[in-house]
Amino acid sequence: MRRAAILFVLALGLLGCTVVQTPPADQVPLLTGDGPYAGTEAAGGCYTFQITTKLISDAKYGTMSQESGIPVMWKTGYMARRLDSGEVVVRDGSGNVVATTGNTYTIQGGGFDYRGVRVFWACGEVTPEPT
């Protein structure tokens, strides 16, 4: 009986140590993924297409092309935060700034249908354009 009580207390202790992290208030949902070839021999590849677009923020997908209204999908591991100015900054998995909404970029990648939504997958270089 004592052993069962100790195991019960230990189990409760482990449950109590489970951390439920609340995302920071400035974190923005961001559409990310491994592209249309995930899980195939072509995984890791990128399209040879590019767009030049002004990025705008989008409540559902994080970022969107202003010109086409198509959401931008970023590589897995990217994240986004809202700045005090209201703009959204996109960072890669290492924390480097890749893009900020309100600015124009040439983005290498290509479009495909993702879960019934047409997206532009930003799988290559993201280059700022002069304003």
Summary of the structure (lengths in Angstrom):
residues: 131
radius of gyration: 20.0
end to end distance: 73.7
largest distance: 73.7
contacts: 345
relative contact order: 0.20
helix: 12%
strand: 44%
